[in-house]
Amino acid sequence: MIYVFKTSIDTKSKLEFANTLLNELLPNAYWNFDLEDCDNILRIDSEAEINETVLKNDIFDCIELE
């Protein structure tokens, strides 16, 4: 399933921290950020359900888009 999120990732340092977090939380998922989009989109392709750990983290804000 593909999940799409609006995020607050707007700097390279936040992106580096987010990369580390997502690699730890979602080792079997494919994901990427689109920082050229005004909503700094995060797309996650994962067979597992995305849980609150991703949505409520200390590194970036993350709101699922419909």
C-alpha positions as a printed Julia matrix, in Angstrom:
66×3 Matrix{Float64}:
  0.0    0.0    0.0
  1.2    3.52  -0.7
  0.84   6.15   2.0
  1.24   9.88   1.33
  2.05  12.43   4.02
  2.52  16.16   4.29
  5.64  16.82   6.38
  7.63  19.62   7.96
 10.93  18.47   6.43
 12.4   21.69   5.07
 16.13  21.45   5.75
 18.89  18.97   4.95
 19.54  18.31   8.63
 15.87  17.4    9.23
 16.01  15.18   6.15
 19.08  13.35   7.47
 17.4   12.73  10.84
 14.21  11.6    9.08
 16.2    9.18   6.89
 17.73   7.58   9.97
 14.37   7.31  11.72
 12.54   5.85   8.73
 15.3    3.33   8.04
 14.97   2.1   11.63
 11.15   2.09  11.74
 10.48   0.8    8.22
 13.33  -1.51   7.21
 11.21  -3.38   4.64
  9.48  -0.37   3.07
 10.34   1.9    0.18
  9.96   5.62   0.87
 11.0    8.99  -0.49
 10.55  12.7    0.12
  9.51  15.24  -2.5
 10.94  18.45  -1.09
 10.14  20.38  -4.26
  6.45  20.0   -3.47
  5.0   22.76  -1.26
  3.86  20.12   1.26
  7.26  18.37   1.46
  5.59  15.09   0.59
  6.68  11.76   2.07
  5.57   8.66   0.15
  5.85   5.26   1.77
  5.28   1.98  -0.06
  4.84  -0.69   2.58
  2.96  -3.95   3.04
  2.93  -3.28   6.78
  0.55  -0.77   8.26
  2.13   2.59   9.11
  1.75   3.09  12.83
  1.71   6.05  15.2
  5.49   5.84  15.68
  5.97   7.32  12.23
  3.17   9.85  12.54
  4.14  11.09  16.0
  7.89  11.45  16.11
 10.21  14.11  17.54
 11.93  14.92  14.25
  9.19  16.1   11.89
  5.46  16.7   11.68
  3.63  14.2    9.55
 -0.02  14.36   8.41
 -1.51  11.66   6.22
 -3.15  12.94   3.05
 -6.24  11.35   1.54
